[in-house]
Amino acid sequence: MKTYVLAIGGTGARVLRSLTMLMAAGAGVNKGGDEKDTINEIVPVIIDYDIENGDTRRTQDLLMNYKWIHDTAYGKKNSKEDIRNFFFGTKVDRIGNPDHSTKFEVFLDPVNANMTFAN
């Protein structure tokens, strides 16, 4: 099962970065508490008008590193294997095509560069 995590703006990126650090420490996201439950897959979606936002960039880099470590450590292990309590045990995937080279963001093309989310 996939869990989509929406991170809006710099604050959302900081919260997502904290979640990523918790997952790296072994805090998993699973469906229920039963050992037979499937492991959730996190799909972070970063929405930010400010392309140059440092918080967003740091979060994207952290997610890319997390994904690389998870994929290297666990490879193509079957999702039924219980890796949720291990370091980097929660799978992180990109939105849309997994082969696409996005860094977990959704591109928004604002009509007015000075527009805020409130507007």
Sequence and secondary structure as in RCSB ss.txt:
>XXXX:A:sequence
MKTYVLAIGGTGARVLRSLTMLMAAGAGVNKGGDEKDTINEIVPVIIDYDIENGDTRRTQDLLMNYKWIHDTAYG
KKNSKEDIRNFFFGTKVDRIGNPDHSTKFEVFLDPVNANMTFAN
>XXXX:A:secstr
 EEEEEEEHHHHHHHHHHHHHHHHTT   BSSS TTS B EEEEEEE S TT HHHHHHHHHHHHHHHHHHHHHT
T  TTS  TTSTT SEE  SS TTS   SEE    SSTT  S  
